[in-house]
Amino acid sequence: MSKFALGRAIEEFCEDLAAKRSPHTVRAYRC
């Protein structure tokens, strides 16, 4: 997986977590 693809996947993952309001997990991923 390219760095761009990985970064994009992490961004989407973090947006999903933010939508679910999981600040502890989002902080763990430094998003």
C-alpha positions in Angstrom: 0.0 0.0 0.0 1.4 3.4 -0.9 1.8 6.1 1.7 -0.8 8.2 0.0 -3.3 5.3 0.1 -2.5 4.6 3.7 -2.8 8.2 4.7 -6.2 8.5 2.9 -7.4 5.3 4.7 -6.4 6.8 8.0 -8.1 10.1 7.3 -11.3 8.3 6.4 -11.0 6.1 9.5 -10.5 9.1 11.7 -13.4 11.0 10.1 -15.6 7.9 10.8 -14.4 7.8 14.5 -15.1 11.6 14.8 -18.6 11.0 13.5 -19.1 8.4 16.1 -17.6 10.8 18.7 -14.8 8.6 20.0 -12.2 11.2 21.1 -10.1 8.8 23.0 -9.5 6.6 20.0 -9.1 9.5 17.6 -6.4 11.0 20.0 -4.6 7.6 20.0 -4.3 7.9 16.2 -3.3 11.6 16.5 -5.9 12.8 14.0 
